[in-house]
Amino acid sequence: MKVEIYSHNYAYELLQNPVYSPVYEEIVKVCKKCPLPLYEGKSSKQKRLDVVQQIINTYFDLSLEEIGWKSQSPVTTDEDEDKMKADFYKKYPDYGINENADVISGRQLKIMVEVEMGNAASYYRDLCKFLLSYTKNKADFFILVVPIRQLSTRIDSGVIDFDKVKRELKMLRVNFPIPILVIGISEDQKNVWNTKELIRGELEHIKKSQVSREILVKSYMEHIINSNVSCLVVDDDFKEKSACVKKSRKKLMNSADSLTKNYEKLKKSECGSKKYNEIMETINGYKEDIKTEEKNIRDILGFDLYTKAE
């Protein structure tokens, strides 16, 4: 994709600081590599609609998680009645990697990203999440990825677009005294992906199944890296693999949840060496379960799909 930038409250300028510039570079790189997933005839009533929004969202999910962004991070606190989550979240720099970051920059940025390919109501909810997370000190820098108008009209009716966001944020500068980097993505013929050849008559299945989309997009990403790897075709065999992966993924997530709970239990406990060893044995068992399910998924597909289980 091609990208355009709008800097609200000096967001772009802040990310030109050498300490923070890698964040800007990695986000823009992911945006530029985003495929343009076309499916001609997506809507029988609106002929202009031919871009599959769900595939774009899944591409961002896989790409950002792969480079260390945490997905669905809570924006609200445990005390709040309404629970809201950010699409992606990351603290930068990682002091574990750059020990001198606090000396160079003075502080660590808590960055929240929303990828919005939906309607205006969803965009306003994003702005609400930005303000809420800022007031609760959950984040202090924000990135919003939206389509340019020409692309938005090919996704669906009423989809938010870059120019509308830019106009409204200019009007709301006083009300939104927070740095927001708005990235508009637009069509690039180099990244066109004719998904109809692969999805065939299974578009509704792909739109509804998160796991199937992840498998399809991951196979595309593997193909771009290595042309000898073919994109998977959505047929009965694909759907059977998807069902197996979904089952293994559920086991994987259950093991990961149990692993986390046991870690928390271990940190809070003031127990003797015997109890400690019992908990550690349980934790190691869950780690082995996770490795087993990751291998199952890899064997089913022939490539790594989930790499962030631990």
Secondary structure, 3 states (H helix, E strand, C coil): CEEEEEEECCHHHHCCCCCCHHHHHHHHHHHHHCCEEECCCCCCCCCCCCECHHHHHHHHHHHHHHCCCEEEEECCCCCCCCCCEEEEEEEECCCCCCCCHHHHHCCCEEEEEEECCCEHHHHHHHHHHHHHHHHCCCCCEEEEEEECHHHHHHHCCCECCHHHHHHHHHHCCCCCCCCEEEEEEECCHHHEEECHHHHCCCHHHHHHCHHHHHHHHHHHHHHHHCCCCCCCCCCHHHHHHHHHHHHHHHHHHHHHHHHHHHHHHHHHCCCCHHHHHHHHHHHHHHHHHHHHHHHHHHHHHCCCCCCCCC
